[in-house]
Amino acid sequence: MCLGIPGRVIAITHADNRLALVEVLGVRREINIAFIVDETHPVDGCVGDWVLVHVGFAMGRIDEKEAQLTLDVLRQLGEAQNELDAMRNADVQPRSRSLH
């Protein structure tokens, strides 16, 4: 299964190589934007774009509303995972039940 995570292009780092700096949930990474560049949408026009990032590549552009909804779901999943981890790691002994 492949997961594309929404990120926003914040700067072009190397136009000739089609590399850009993208921010995903506060984390910044350099990625390849070659898949989203064409004659109607040049490299310099990508700053500010919301993109789906997968293994270092922008796989496609998405609108901001879709990006925010996806990021909200990912945050919720992360919170749920943290809760499950906390429960799993809790040092809780089951209570013995009395049959009286």
Contacts in CASP RR format, 6 or more apart in sequence:
PFRMAT RR
TARGET T0000
AUTHOR 0000-0000-0000
METHOD contacts of the structure
MODEL  1
MCLGIPGRVIAITHADNRLALVEVLGVRREINIAFIVDETHPVDGCVGDW
VLVHVGFAMGRIDEKEAQLTLDVLRQLGEAQNELDAMRNADVQPRSRSLH
2 54 0 8 1.000
3 54 0 8 1.000
4 52 0 8 1.000
4 53 0 8 1.000
4 54 0 8 1.000
4 59 0 8 1.000
5 24 0 8 1.000
5 52 0 8 1.000
5 53 0 8 1.000
5 54 0 8 1.000
5 70 0 8 1.000
5 74 0 8 1.000
6 24 0 8 1.000
6 50 0 8 1.000
6 51 0 8 1.000
6 52 0 8 1.000
6 53 0 8 1.000
6 62 0 8 1.000
6 66 0 8 1.000
6 67 0 8 1.000
6 68 0 8 1.000
6 70 0 8 1.000
6 71 0 8 1.000
7 22 0 8 1.000
7 23 0 8 1.000
7 24 0 8 1.000
7 50 0 8 1.000
7 51 0 8 1.000
7 52 0 8 1.000
7 53 0 8 1.000
7 67 0 8 1.000
8 22 0 8 1.000
8 23 0 8 1.000
8 48 0 8 1.000
8 49 0 8 1.000
8 50 0 8 1.000
8 51 0 8 1.000
8 67 0 8 1.000
9 20 0 8 1.000
9 21 0 8 1.000
9 22 0 8 1.000
9 33 0 8 1.000
9 46 0 8 1.000
9 47 0 8 1.000
9 48 0 8 1.000
9 49 0 8 1.000
9 50 0 8 1.000
9 51 0 8 1.000
9 58 0 8 1.000
10 20 0 8 1.000
10 21 0 8 1.000
10 22 0 8 1.000
10 23 0 8 1.000
10 28 0 8 1.000
10 47 0 8 1.000
10 48 0 8 1.000
11 20 0 8 1.000
11 21 0 8 1.000
11 47 0 8 1.000
12 19 0 8 1.000
12 20 0 8 1.000
12 21 0 8 1.000
12 43 0 8 1.000
12 44 0 8 1.000
12 46 0 8 1.000
12 47 0 8 1.000
13 19 0 8 1.000
13 20 0 8 1.000
13 21 0 8 1.000
13 30 0 8 1.000
15 43 0 8 1.000
15 44 0 8 1.000
17 32 0 8 1.000
18 32 0 8 1.000
18 33 0 8 1.000
18 34 0 8 1.000
18 37 0 8 1.000
18 43 0 8 1.000
19 30 0 8 1.000
19 31 0 8 1.000
19 32 0 8 1.000
19 33 0 8 1.000
20 30 0 8 1.000
20 31 0 8 1.000
20 33 0 8 1.000
20 43 0 8 1.000
20 46 0 8 1.000
20 47 0 8 1.000
20 58 0 8 1.000
21 28 0 8 1.000
21 29 0 8 1.000
21 30 0 8 1.000
21 31 0 8 1.000
22 28 0 8 1.000
22 29 0 8 1.000
22 30 0 8 1.000
22 31 0 8 1.000
22 51 0 8 1.000
22 53 0 8 1.000
22 58 0 8 1.000
24 53 0 8 1.000
25 71 0 8 1.000
25 74 0 8 1.000
25 75 0 8 1.000
29 53 0 8 1.000
29 56 0 8 1.000
31 53 0 8 1.000
31 56 0 8 1.000
31 57 0 8 1.000
31 58 0 8 1.000
32 56 0 8 1.000
32 57 0 8 1.000
32 58 0 8 1.000
33 43 0 8 1.000
33 46 0 8 1.000
33 51 0 8 1.000
33 57 0 8 1.000
33 58 0 8 1.000
34 57 0 8 1.000
35 57 0 8 1.000
35 58 0 8 1.000
35 59 0 8 1.000
35 60 0 8 1.000
36 46 0 8 1.000
36 49 0 8 1.000
36 51 0 8 1.000
36 58 0 8 1.000
36 60 0 8 1.000
36 61 0 8 1.000
37 43 0 8 1.000
37 46 0 8 1.000
41 61 0 8 1.000
46 58 0 8 1.000
49 58 0 8 1.000
49 61 0 8 1.000
50 61 0 8 1.000
50 62 0 8 1.000
50 63 0 8 1.000
50 64 0 8 1.000
50 66 0 8 1.000
50 67 0 8 1.000
51 58 0 8 1.000
51 59 0 8 1.000
51 60 0 8 1.000
51 61 0 8 1.000
51 62 0 8 1.000
52 58 0 8 1.000
52 59 0 8 1.000
52 60 0 8 1.000
52 62 0 8 1.000
53 59 0 8 1.000
62 70 0 8 1.000
END
